[in-house]
Amino acid sequence: MNKIKLNILTFGMLSLGLFSCSESFLDVEPETSIFDSNFYKTEADFEMALVGCYDGYQRTTSDGGTAFYVASELLSDECFGGAGAGDDRNNQLLDRFDLSQAPSYNDIFNETWKSYYAGIFRCNKLLAKLDDISWEGKEDTRNRIEGETRYLRALLYFDLARLFNKVPLLLEPTTDNVPQSEPAAIYKIIAEDLKFAAENINQPAYSPSWATANDGRATQWAAKAVLGRVFLFYTGYYGTADLEGVVDKAYVLAGLDNVIAEGGFSLVSEYKNLWEAASTTPVSEDNTLASTWAGRGNSEAVFTQKFNYTSDYNGNVDGNRWLVMMGLRETTSSPYGYGWGLCTVNPKTAQSFDTDDQRKTASVIDMVSEGVIEDVDLSKWREYTGYCNKKYIPLALPDGTNIVDGLGEGDNQISQFQDFIVMRYSDVLLMAAELGSAKAQTYFDEVRGRAGLGTKTVTKEAIMAERRVEFAFEGIRYWDLLRQGIDVAAAAIAESNTEVLSANVSDFITITEANIKKTNGFMQIPNTQITLSNGVLKQNAGW
C-alpha cells in the first residue's frame, strides 16, 4: 500500500465524531462507528452517517489546519498577515504569495488537505452504501440523504479546487494513490453534485421554526445558491460558457430566481445585526453584553457552518478554531476578545465604503475612534494598521473575561463557537443581478437600500464594487477578484511600500504582481502529500 493510501485511510476511518449544536438537528450522540460491520443497515444508520459527513465538513476548520476562511482573507486585498511581532512569517508567506517569507513552511496546508479528504472519504462511504438497503416507499428520504451528502462533497471539492486548482478526484471510498485531475473534471462533479442536491432535497421554505431545528442543514435553496457561486467562479476564471455541460447560465439563474421567489429568505433589516460583535455593546455596571444580534438561523443565512463550545483535548472537536486568529493581539477591549491579531485590515479596504454606508461600522473596528487603541500593546503586534475585522472576532465581557471562559474546556483557542455564514441571501440577490435577471435593478437596489444607500444603475462594475463592501471579511473577496482573471486579482492585491507598524515601529509591505501571477492565484500543494504520493502529485507553479 502506498503511503498516501495510509494517510487518507487513517483520517477517513476516524469514528463518527459527532458534534452538538444548540437547538440543532445535529444534537445527536453516536452509538457506533460508521465503519462497524453492523452499520448501514437501517434508515437511522444513514441519518447518523449523514451527520458524520456534516462533522467532516466542520472539521476542515475544527481540526486546526490553515482554515479556508483565514487563507481567503490573507490572500485578498482586504487584509495583511498581522499576528505577533516575533511570530514566524507563515501568514506573510500567504499574504505576499512568496515562499521566501518563510522558506521552511512548505507544508502550510497539510492538515487542511488531510481534513478535507477525510470529509470526502465519509461522503463517499455513505454514497457507496446507499443501495445496500431497500428504500421502497421512502425514495424521497433516500434522495434527500444523497442530496445532502453530495452537497457537502461539492463544498469540500470546491474549496480544494479553488485553493489548489488540480487535486485528486476521489468518488468512492478508495485509498488509491491517484494523480490530480484537471479542473474540468473536478468542476463537472461539483456541478453534478449540486444539481442533484438542488433537485432532490425537498425541504420547505425558510421559516424561523424550521431553522431553529435545522440550522446548518443543506437545502435545495443552499444548493442552488452555491451552484451560482461555482458557476461564476469557474466560467470567470477558466473562460467557459457553462459548467462542463452540466448546467448553463439559464439553469443557474433560474435557480437563483427560485431561491428569491420561493425560498422564504429576506435581508435582516439592520446590517450590523448579522454579526455578533457589531451588534453587541458592553454594559459595564453589571459586567454583561447587550446585543441586537439576529441570531443563528436568521432569515438571511442560506447556509451556515456550525460550531460549538464543547471542544476539548480528549477527542471532542467541534469549535471554530480560526476565530481566535482574528482576536485583538493578546488583549481584550469589550466587546472584542483576545486572540492572535491575524488579518489586520488594509486601510484601503476601510476607505472603500461610501460615507453613508452603514456597513462600514458593522464591518471594521476603527481602533482609534472606538477607543480600542487604549487597551492595545502595539509592541506585541505585527503589521498593525489601525483597523480590525469586526464581523468575525471573539467576544469579551467588560471585565476582560473572554466569553468562552467557563464553557467546555474554556479554552480560547478551541472553544470558540461563532458560526460561519457560508452563503447569505444578499449574495443570492447580487449573483442573480450579475447573471442578468429581469429584476437585476430591484435586487441590486434592495442590497444597497438596506445599507442606507440610494439607487445606482446596475452594471457588472457596480455589482463588483458592491460585493466588495457587502461581503468584506467574509472570505469572498479573493475569489471574486480571481474569477475576473489573474491580472485583475494581481493588480488589486499588489502593494508598494505600504506603511504599517510592527512592534510599534514603522514597517513596510510590498506585494508584487509578479509573485501573484506566477502562482496563477493557486496555493502550494503540501510537500508531505507530494512525498507520500511518491511524486504522483505535482507542485503548482510558483511554489
C-alpha positions as CSV (number, residue, x, y, z in Angstrom):
1,M,0.0,0.0,0.0
2,N,1.4,3.4,-0.9
3,K,2.0,5.8,1.9
4,I,-0.6,8.2,0.5
5,K,-3.1,5.4,0.9
6,L,-2.3,5.1,4.6
7,N,-2.6,8.9,5.0
8,I,-6.1,9.1,3.5
9,L,-7.2,5.9,5.2
10,T,-6.1,7.0,8.7
11,F,-8.1,10.2,8.5
12,G,-11.0,8.8,6.6
13,M,-11.7,6.0,9.1
14,L,-11.9,8.1,12.2
15,S,-15.0,7.0,14.1
16,L,-18.1,9.2,13.8
17,G,-17.0,12.1,16.0
18,L,-20.4,13.8,16.0
19,F,-20.8,17.3,17.4
20,S,-23.7,19.0,19.1
21,C,-25.0,22.4,18.3
22,S,-27.5,24.2,20.4
23,E,-31.1,23.8,19.1
24,S,-29.8,22.0,16.0
25,F,-30.6,18.8,14.1
26,L,-27.0,17.9,15.0
27,D,-27.8,17.2,18.6
28,V,-27.0,13.5,18.3
29,E,-24.6,11.3,20.1
30,P,-23.2,8.3,18.2
31,E,-23.7,4.7,19.4
32,T,-21.2,3.2,16.9
33,S,-18.6,3.9,14.3
34,I,-19.8,4.3,10.8
35,F,-17.3,1.6,9.8
36,D,-18.6,-1.1,12.2
37,S,-19.8,-4.2,10.4
38,N,-23.4,-3.7,11.8
39,F,-23.7,-0.3,10.3
40,Y,-25.6,1.0,7.2
41,K,-28.4,-1.4,7.9
42,T,-31.2,1.0,8.6
43,E,-32.5,4.4,7.6
44,A,-31.4,5.6,11.0
45,D,-27.9,4.5,10.3
46,F,-27.8,6.6,7.2
47,E,-29.1,9.6,9.0
48,M,-26.4,9.2,11.6
49,A,-23.7,8.7,8.9
50,L,-25.0,11.9,7.2
51,V,-24.4,13.8,10.4
52,G,-20.9,12.3,10.3
53,C,-20.5,13.9,6.9
54,Y,-21.5,17.3,8.3
55,D,-19.0,16.7,11.0
56,G,-16.3,16.0,8.4
57,Y,-17.1,19.3,6.8
58,Q,-17.0,21.1,10.1
59,R,-13.6,19.5,11.0
60,T,-12.0,21.2,8.0
61,T,-12.0,24.1,10.5
62,S,-12.1,22.4,13.8
63,D,-9.1,20.2,13.2
64,G,-6.9,23.3,13.3
65,G,-5.1,23.4,10.0
66,T,-4.9,26.6,7.9
67,A,-8.6,27.3,7.6
68,F,-10.0,28.1,4.2
69,Y,-11.5,31.3,5.6
70,V,-8.2,32.6,7.0
71,A,-6.4,31.8,3.8
72,S,-9.1,33.6,1.8
73,E,-8.6,36.7,3.9
74,L,-4.8,36.6,3.8
75,L,-4.8,36.2,0.0
76,S,-7.2,39.1,-0.6
77,D,-6.6,42.8,-0.7
78,E,-8.7,43.2,2.4
79,C,-6.1,42.2,5.0
80,F,-2.4,41.9,5.7
81,G,-0.7,39.0,7.6
82,G,-0.6,40.5,11.0
83,A,0.0,38.2,14.1
84,G,2.7,38.7,16.7
85,A,5.7,40.9,16.3
86,G,8.0,37.9,16.9
87,D,6.0,35.2,15.2
88,D,7.1,33.2,12.2
89,R,6.2,34.7,8.9
90,N,3.9,32.0,7.6
91,N,1.0,34.4,7.3
92,Q,3.2,36.8,5.4
93,L,4.0,33.9,3.0
94,L,0.4,33.7,2.0
95,D,-0.2,37.5,2.1
96,R,2.7,38.1,-0.3
97,F,2.4,34.8,-2.4
98,D,6.1,34.4,-1.5
99,L,7.7,31.3,-0.1
100,S,10.8,33.2,0.7
101,Q,8.9,34.9,3.6
102,A,9.1,31.6,5.5
103,P,11.1,29.0,3.5
104,S,10.5,26.2,5.9
105,Y,6.8,26.4,5.6
106,N,6.4,24.0,2.6
107,D,3.6,22.2,4.4
108,I,1.3,25.1,5.3
109,F,-1.8,23.4,4.0
110,N,-1.0,19.8,5.0
111,E,-3.5,19.5,7.9
112,T,-6.1,21.3,5.8
113,W,-5.6,18.8,2.9
114,K,-6.0,15.8,5.3
115,S,-9.1,17.2,6.9
116,Y,-10.8,17.8,3.5
117,Y,-10.0,14.4,2.2
118,A,-11.3,12.8,5.5
119,G,-14.6,14.6,4.9
120,I,-14.7,13.5,1.3
121,F,-14.0,9.9,2.4
122,R,-17.0,10.0,4.7
123,C,-19.3,11.3,2.0
124,N,-18.1,8.7,-0.5
125,K,-18.5,5.9,2.1
126,L,-22.2,6.9,2.6
127,L,-22.9,7.2,-1.1
128,A,-21.3,3.8,-1.8
129,K,-23.6,2.2,0.8
130,L,-26.9,3.8,-0.2
131,D,-28.2,0.9,-2.2
132,D,-27.3,-1.7,0.4
133,I,-30.8,-1.4,1.9
134,S,-34.3,-1.1,0.4
135,W,-35.8,2.3,0.2
136,E,-39.2,1.2,-1.1
137,G,-41.8,3.8,-0.2
138,K,-39.1,6.1,1.1
139,E,-37.4,7.2,-2.1
140,D,-37.7,10.8,-1.1
141,T,-35.8,10.2,2.1
142,R,-33.1,8.3,0.1
143,N,-32.8,11.1,-2.4
144,R,-32.6,13.8,0.4
145,I,-29.8,11.9,2.2
146,E,-27.9,11.5,-1.1
147,G,-28.6,15.2,-2.0
148,E,-27.2,16.5,1.4
149,T,-24.2,14.2,1.1
150,R,-23.4,15.3,-2.4
151,Y,-23.9,18.9,-1.4
152,L,-21.3,18.5,1.3
153,R,-18.9,16.7,-1.1
154,A,-19.3,19.6,-3.6
155,L,-18.4,22.2,-0.9
156,L,-15.3,20.2,0.0
157,Y,-14.1,19.8,-3.6
158,F,-15.0,23.5,-4.4
159,D,-12.7,24.7,-1.6
160,L,-9.9,22.3,-2.6
161,A,-10.2,23.2,-6.3
162,R,-10.1,26.9,-5.6
163,L,-7.1,26.6,-3.4
164,F,-5.0,24.1,-5.4
165,N,-6.6,24.0,-9.0
166,K,-5.7,20.3,-9.6
167,V,-6.4,17.8,-6.9
168,P,-7.1,14.0,-6.7
169,L,-10.7,13.4,-7.6
170,L,-12.0,10.5,-5.4
171,L,-15.6,9.4,-6.0
172,E,-15.6,6.3,-3.9
173,P,-14.1,5.4,-0.5
174,T,-10.8,4.4,-2.1
175,T,-7.3,4.8,-0.7
176,D,-5.6,4.5,-4.1
177,N,-2.7,6.8,-5.0
178,V,-4.3,8.8,-7.8
179,P,-3.0,11.8,-9.7
180,Q,-4.5,15.2,-9.8
181,S,-7.5,15.7,-12.0
182,E,-7.9,18.6,-14.4
183,P,-10.2,21.4,-13.2
184,A,-12.8,20.5,-15.8
185,A,-13.3,17.0,-14.4
186,I,-13.4,18.3,-10.8
187,Y,-16.0,21.1,-11.5
188,K,-18.1,18.7,-13.6
189,I,-18.6,16.6,-10.4
190,I,-19.2,19.6,-8.3
191,A,-21.9,20.8,-10.7
192,E,-23.5,17.4,-10.9
193,D,-23.5,17.0,-7.1
194,L,-25.1,20.5,-6.6
195,K,-27.6,19.9,-9.4
196,F,-28.7,16.7,-7.8
197,A,-29.0,18.3,-4.4
198,A,-31.0,21.2,-5.9
199,E,-33.4,18.8,-7.4
200,N,-33.7,16.3,-4.7
201,I,-33.6,18.0,-1.3
202,N,-37.3,18.8,-1.0
203,Q,-37.3,20.7,2.3
204,P,-39.6,23.7,2.9
205,A,-39.0,27.4,2.5
206,Y,-37.2,29.2,5.3
207,S,-39.1,29.8,8.5
208,P,-37.8,30.6,12.0
209,S,-39.3,27.4,13.4
210,W,-37.7,25.3,10.7
211,A,-34.4,27.0,11.1
212,T,-34.4,26.5,14.9
213,A,-34.3,22.8,14.5
214,N,-32.3,22.6,11.2
215,D,-29.9,25.5,11.1
216,G,-26.8,24.2,9.3
217,R,-28.6,21.6,7.2
218,A,-28.2,21.7,3.4
219,T,-31.4,22.6,1.5
220,Q,-32.3,22.9,-2.2
221,W,-32.0,26.6,-1.7
222,A,-28.4,26.4,-0.5
223,A,-27.6,24.1,-3.4
224,K,-29.0,26.5,-6.0
225,A,-27.1,29.4,-4.3
226,V,-23.8,27.6,-4.1
227,L,-24.2,26.5,-7.7
228,G,-24.4,30.2,-8.6
229,R,-21.1,30.8,-6.8
230,V,-19.4,27.8,-8.5
231,F,-20.7,28.9,-11.9
232,L,-19.5,32.4,-11.6
233,F,-16.0,31.3,-10.4
234,Y,-15.5,28.6,-12.9
235,T,-16.8,30.3,-16.0
236,G,-15.0,33.5,-15.0
237,Y,-11.6,32.1,-14.2
238,Y,-11.5,29.4,-16.9
239,G,-13.3,31.3,-19.5
240,T,-16.0,28.8,-20.3
241,A,-19.7,29.4,-21.3
242,D,-21.1,26.8,-18.9
243,L,-20.2,24.3,-16.2
244,E,-18.9,21.5,-18.3
245,G,-22.2,20.8,-20.0
246,V,-23.9,20.1,-16.7
247,V,-25.6,23.4,-16.2
248,D,-25.7,26.6,-18.2
249,K,-26.3,30.2,-17.3
250,A,-30.1,30.0,-17.8
251,Y,-30.3,27.0,-15.4
252,V,-28.2,28.7,-12.7
253,L,-30.1,32.0,-13.0
254,A,-33.5,30.2,-12.8
255,G,-32.3,28.5,-9.6
256,L,-31.2,31.9,-8.0
257,D,-34.5,33.5,-9.0
258,N,-36.3,30.5,-7.5
259,V,-34.4,31.0,-4.2
260,I,-35.5,34.6,-4.2
261,A,-39.1,33.9,-5.1
262,E,-39.8,30.8,-3.1
263,G,-37.0,30.2,-0.6
264,G,-38.6,32.4,2.1
265,F,-35.4,34.3,2.8
266,S,-35.1,38.1,3.4
267,L,-32.5,40.6,4.3
268,V,-32.0,41.2,8.1
269,S,-33.3,44.8,8.5
270,E,-30.1,46.2,10.0
271,Y,-26.8,45.0,8.6
272,K,-25.0,45.2,11.9
273,N,-27.4,42.6,13.4
274,L,-25.9,39.9,11.2
275,W,-22.7,40.0,13.2
276,E,-22.3,39.2,16.9
277,A,-19.6,41.8,17.7
278,A,-21.1,44.5,15.5
279,S,-24.4,44.2,17.3
280,T,-23.0,44.0,20.8
281,T,-22.2,46.7,23.4
282,P,-20.7,46.3,26.9
283,V,-22.7,47.0,30.0
284,S,-20.0,47.8,32.5
285,E,-22.3,48.2,35.6
286,D,-23.3,44.6,35.6
287,N,-20.4,43.1,33.5
288,T,-22.7,41.9,30.7
289,L,-23.1,42.5,27.0
290,A,-26.2,43.9,25.4
291,S,-27.0,42.6,21.9
292,T,-29.4,43.1,19.0
293,W,-27.9,40.2,17.1
294,A,-30.3,38.5,14.7
295,G,-29.2,35.1,16.0
296,R,-28.4,31.7,14.5
297,G,-30.6,30.6,11.6
298,N,-31.7,34.1,10.8
299,S,-33.7,34.9,7.6
300,E,-30.6,35.9,5.7
301,A,-28.5,32.8,6.4
302,V,-29.0,30.5,3.4
303,F,-26.3,28.1,4.7
304,T,-24.1,28.1,7.8
305,Q,-21.2,26.1,9.0
306,K,-21.9,25.2,12.6
307,F,-19.6,25.3,15.7
308,N,-19.9,24.7,19.4
309,Y,-18.1,25.3,22.7
310,T,-17.7,21.7,23.7
311,S,-14.3,21.1,22.2
312,D,-11.8,19.5,24.5
313,Y,-8.4,17.9,24.2
314,N,-9.8,14.4,24.5
315,G,-11.1,14.0,21.0
316,N,-14.2,16.2,21.0
317,V,-13.6,18.5,18.1
318,D,-16.4,21.0,17.3
319,G,-15.1,24.5,17.9
320,N,-14.3,27.4,15.5
321,R,-10.5,27.1,15.5
322,W,-9.9,30.1,13.3
323,L,-11.9,32.7,15.2
324,V,-9.1,33.2,17.8
325,M,-6.8,34.2,15.0
326,M,-8.9,37.2,14.4
327,G,-8.9,38.4,18.0
328,L,-7.1,41.5,19.3
329,R,-3.4,40.7,19.8
330,E,-3.1,39.3,23.3
331,T,-5.7,41.7,24.8
332,T,-9.4,42.4,25.2
333,S,-11.4,45.6,24.7
334,S,-15.0,44.7,25.3
335,P,-16.9,43.6,23.4
336,Y,-13.8,42.5,21.4
337,G,-11.9,39.5,22.6
338,Y,-8.4,38.2,23.0
339,G,-6.6,36.5,20.1
340,W,-3.6,36.4,17.8
341,G,-4.1,39.5,15.7
342,L,-4.1,38.0,12.2
343,C,-5.5,39.7,9.2
344,T,-5.1,43.3,10.1
345,V,-7.3,45.3,7.9
346,N,-5.8,47.1,4.9
347,P,-6.6,50.8,5.2
348,K,-7.7,50.9,1.5
349,T,-10.5,48.4,2.4
350,A,-11.6,50.5,5.3
351,Q,-11.7,53.5,3.0
352,S,-13.7,51.7,0.2
353,F,-17.1,52.3,1.9
354,D,-19.2,55.3,1.0
355,T,-19.6,57.9,3.7
356,D,-23.2,57.0,4.4
357,D,-22.7,53.2,4.1
358,Q,-23.9,51.6,7.3
359,R,-21.8,48.5,6.5
360,K,-18.6,50.2,7.4
361,T,-19.1,50.4,11.2
362,A,-20.5,46.9,11.1
363,S,-17.5,45.5,9.3
364,V,-14.5,47.4,10.5
365,I,-13.1,48.2,14.0
366,D,-11.6,51.6,13.9
367,M,-9.1,51.2,16.7
368,V,-8.8,54.9,17.4
369,S,-12.4,56.2,17.0
370,E,-13.7,53.3,19.1
371,G,-11.1,53.8,21.8
372,V,-9.8,50.2,21.4
373,I,-6.2,51.5,20.9
374,E,-6.1,52.4,24.6
375,D,-6.2,48.7,25.5
376,V,-3.6,47.5,23.0
377,D,0.1,47.0,23.4
378,L,1.4,47.7,19.9
379,S,4.8,46.3,20.8
380,K,3.2,42.8,20.5
381,W,1.6,43.3,17.1
382,R,2.9,42.9,13.6
383,E,1.5,45.0,10.7
384,Y,-0.9,47.0,12.8
385,T,-2.9,49.3,10.6
386,G,-5.4,50.9,12.9
387,Y,-8.3,48.7,11.7
388,C,-9.5,45.2,12.5
389,N,-12.2,42.8,11.3
390,K,-15.5,43.3,13.2
391,K,-17.5,40.5,11.6
392,Y,-15.6,37.6,13.0
393,I,-13.8,38.3,16.3
394,P,-14.0,36.7,19.7
395,L,-16.2,38.4,22.3
396,A,-15.2,39.6,25.8
397,L,-17.1,40.9,28.9
398,P,-16.4,44.4,30.2
399,D,-14.1,43.0,32.9
400,G,-12.0,41.4,30.1
401,T,-13.2,37.9,30.5
402,N,-13.4,36.0,27.2
403,I,-16.9,34.7,26.6
404,V,-15.6,31.1,26.2
405,D,-14.2,31.0,29.7
406,G,-16.2,28.5,31.7
407,L,-17.7,26.9,28.6
408,G,-16.5,23.5,27.5
409,E,-12.8,23.4,28.2
410,G,-12.9,27.2,28.5
411,D,-10.0,27.3,26.0
412,N,-9.9,30.4,23.9
413,Q,-8.3,28.5,21.0
414,I,-10.6,25.5,20.7
415,S,-13.9,26.6,22.4
416,Q,-14.9,29.4,20.1
417,F,-18.5,28.8,18.9
418,Q,-19.4,31.5,16.5
419,D,-20.8,30.0,13.3
420,F,-19.6,30.9,9.8
421,I,-22.2,32.1,7.3
422,V,-21.2,30.3,4.1
423,M,-24.0,31.8,2.0
424,R,-26.2,34.9,2.6
425,Y,-29.4,35.9,0.9
426,S,-27.8,39.2,-0.2
427,D,-25.3,37.1,-2.2
428,V,-28.1,35.4,-4.0
429,L,-29.6,38.8,-4.9
430,L,-26.3,40.1,-6.3
431,M,-25.4,36.9,-8.2
432,A,-28.9,36.9,-9.8
433,A,-28.3,40.6,-10.8
434,E,-24.9,39.8,-12.2
435,L,-26.3,36.9,-14.3
436,G,-28.8,39.2,-15.8
437,S,-32.1,38.6,-14.0
438,A,-35.0,40.6,-15.3
439,K,-35.2,42.0,-11.8
440,A,-31.5,42.8,-11.6
441,Q,-32.0,46.5,-10.7
442,T,-34.6,45.6,-8.0
443,Y,-32.2,43.1,-6.4
444,F,-29.3,45.4,-6.6
445,D,-31.2,48.3,-5.0
446,E,-32.5,46.0,-2.3
447,V,-29.0,45.3,-1.1
448,R,-27.9,49.0,-1.3
449,G,-31.1,50.2,0.4
450,R,-30.5,48.0,3.4
451,A,-27.1,49.7,3.7
452,G,-28.7,53.2,3.7
453,L,-27.8,54.0,0.1
454,G,-29.8,55.1,-2.8
455,T,-30.3,53.5,-6.2
456,K,-27.5,53.2,-8.7
457,T,-27.5,51.9,-12.2
458,V,-26.8,48.2,-12.2
459,T,-23.7,47.2,-14.2
460,K,-21.1,44.5,-13.8
461,E,-18.6,47.1,-12.5
462,A,-21.2,48.4,-10.0
463,I,-22.0,44.9,-8.8
464,M,-18.4,44.0,-8.2
465,A,-17.9,47.3,-6.2
466,E,-21.0,46.5,-4.2
467,R,-19.8,43.0,-3.5
468,R,-16.6,44.4,-2.1
469,V,-18.3,46.2,0.7
470,E,-21.3,43.9,1.2
471,F,-19.1,40.9,1.8
472,A,-16.0,42.4,3.3
473,F,-14.2,39.9,5.6
474,E,-16.4,37.0,4.7
475,G,-13.8,35.0,2.8
476,I,-15.4,36.0,-0.6
477,R,-13.3,39.0,-1.9
478,Y,-10.3,37.0,-3.1
479,W,-12.3,34.6,-5.2
480,D,-14.3,37.5,-6.6
481,L,-11.1,39.0,-7.8
482,L,-9.6,35.8,-9.1
483,R,-12.7,34.9,-11.2
484,Q,-12.1,38.2,-13.0
485,G,-8.7,36.9,-14.1
486,I,-5.2,36.7,-12.6
487,D,-4.3,40.1,-14.0
488,V,-7.2,41.8,-12.2
489,A,-6.5,40.0,-9.0
490,A,-2.8,40.8,-9.0
491,A,-3.3,44.4,-9.7
492,A,-5.9,44.8,-6.9
493,I,-3.8,42.9,-4.3
494,A,-0.4,44.4,-5.1
495,E,1.1,46.9,-2.5
496,S,4.0,49.2,-3.0
497,N,5.8,50.1,0.3
498,T,2.6,50.5,2.3
499,E,3.5,51.7,5.8
500,V,2.3,49.8,8.9
501,L,3.5,49.3,12.5
502,S,5.3,46.2,13.6
503,A,6.4,46.1,17.2
504,N,5.3,49.7,17.2
505,V,7.9,50.9,14.7
506,S,7.4,51.7,11.0
507,D,7.3,48.7,8.7
508,F,6.6,48.5,5.0
509,I,4.6,46.0,3.0
510,T,5.3,45.2,-0.7
511,I,3.3,42.7,-2.6
512,T,4.3,42.3,-6.2
513,E,2.0,41.5,-9.1
514,A,4.7,39.2,-10.4
515,N,4.6,36.9,-7.3
516,I,0.8,36.6,-7.6
517,K,0.8,36.0,-11.3
518,K,3.5,33.2,-11.2
519,T,1.2,31.2,-9.0
520,N,-1.9,31.7,-11.2
521,G,-3.6,32.5,-7.9
522,F,-3.4,29.0,-6.5
523,M,-1.7,27.6,-3.4
524,Q,1.2,25.3,-2.6
525,I,0.5,21.6,-2.6
526,P,1.7,20.3,0.8
527,N,5.2,18.9,0.4
528,T,4.2,16.0,2.7
529,Q,1.5,14.9,0.3
530,I,3.8,15.1,-2.7
531,T,6.3,12.9,-0.8
532,L,3.7,10.4,0.4
533,S,2.4,10.1,-3.2
534,N,5.9,9.1,-4.4
535,G,5.8,12.1,-6.8
536,V,2.4,11.3,-8.3
537,L,1.2,14.7,-7.1
538,K,2.8,17.7,-8.8
539,Q,3.6,21.1,-7.3
540,N,1.7,24.1,-8.5
541,A,3.6,26.8,-10.4
542,G,5.3,29.5,-8.4
543,W,5.9,27.4,-5.3
